[in-house]
Amino acid sequence: MMQEPVTMNTGRLILRQWKPEDVPVFADMNEDPEVMKYFPGPLSRQQSEGWAENCRQMLGKQGWGLWAVEVRASEDFIGFVGLHAPTIDLPFNPCVEIGWRLKRSAWGKGYATEAARECLRIGFEQLGLNEIVSFTSIVNTPSFAVMERLGMKRDPDSFQHPSVPPGHILREHCVYRLSRLDWMQSGTK
Ligand SMILES: CC(C)(COP(=O)(O)OP(=O)(O)OC[C@H]1O[C@@H](n2cnc3c(N)ncnc32)[C@H](O)[C@@H]1OP(=O)(O)O)[C@@H](O)C(=O)NCCC(=O)NCCS
């Protein structure tokens, strides 16, 4: 496992350690109801500060995690993309998931997919993972569209997310998977 926080450059983006100046932008993003449409609710400023600090610490400790994403041309922080080992009770744990959340002005440009491709590469080539999963509410079409662009394959079975209350529209989740072998053989590498 890596120790130093890894910084990656893609064509248009930098994936890097979090900076203090990212936090207010992150908090604004997490207060945007459109960004948080597929989550039980927006985050408070305090929750966003906690999230950002956790991300910063995990990257510092492991060298990988949920990276802060910056647009190279404008130097704007636009959200996070990265890898995470969930600790909640999931039917497919232990696993490493890939996930993303970008501010609204950064949607529709291919940024999530571009950053995620780099995270898959780190996961398979540097961390030696055999599989990376991703999961989202079955109504979160934009998110599973990213999974499909990455060449991930949807499990036939959905599952009930343990952190979402029974009966809530966001409780049913789909799972996508990508094996190292499929990643190596795919054109999405
Ligand atoms: C999920 C999320 C990151 C997806 O963002 P997105 O911008 O739709 O996804 P991508 O970055 O892959 O961009 C793809 C879009 O950019 C377009 N695009 C424009 N220029 C592009 C370029 N140069 N290269 C690639 N795609 C480009 C694509 O055509 C596609 O548009 P379409 O959806 O209209 O077909 C975003 O909706 C989000 O942050 N949502 C809120 C948080 C969330 O729900 N996270 C997931 C929780 S599990």
The ligand as an ORCA input file, in Angstrom:
! r2SCAN-3c Opt
* xyz 0 1
  C     -22.792     11.650    -11.011
  C     -22.128     12.868    -11.652
  C     -20.687     13.018    -11.186
  C     -22.174     12.656    -13.163
  O     -21.675     13.815    -13.819
  P     -21.725     13.896    -15.427
  O     -21.172     15.216    -15.793
  O     -23.068     13.516    -15.915
  O     -20.739     12.725    -15.880
  P     -19.398     12.810    -16.717
  O     -18.436     13.682    -16.037
  O     -18.998     11.439    -17.034
  O     -19.854     13.585    -18.038
  C     -20.579     12.950    -19.043
  C     -21.359     13.982    -19.826
  O     -20.463     14.987    -20.303
  C     -20.613     15.114    -21.734
  N     -19.336     15.648    -22.278
  C     -19.180     16.920    -22.714
  N     -17.897     17.119    -23.080
  C     -17.240     15.949    -22.893
  C     -15.903     15.535    -23.104
  N     -14.971     16.390    -23.559
  N     -15.561     14.263    -22.791
  C     -16.478     13.422    -22.334
  N     -17.787     13.747    -22.104
  C     -18.156     15.008    -22.385
  C     -21.036     13.746    -22.158
  O     -21.642     13.753    -23.426
  C     -22.028     13.390    -21.060
  O     -23.204     14.119    -21.248
  P     -24.656     13.388    -21.267
  O     -24.867     12.842    -19.885
  O     -25.573     14.510    -21.598
  O     -24.557     12.315    -22.269
  C     -22.902     14.166    -11.284
  O     -24.230     14.031    -11.762
  C     -22.946     14.414     -9.790
  O     -21.987     14.885     -9.182
  N     -24.093     14.100     -9.141
  C     -24.317     14.358     -7.749
  C     -23.591     13.423     -6.830
  C     -23.965     11.977     -7.041
  O     -25.136     11.634     -7.235
  N     -22.936     11.129     -6.938
  C     -23.085      9.704     -7.071
  C     -23.524      9.094     -5.814
  S     -23.479      7.344     -5.880
*
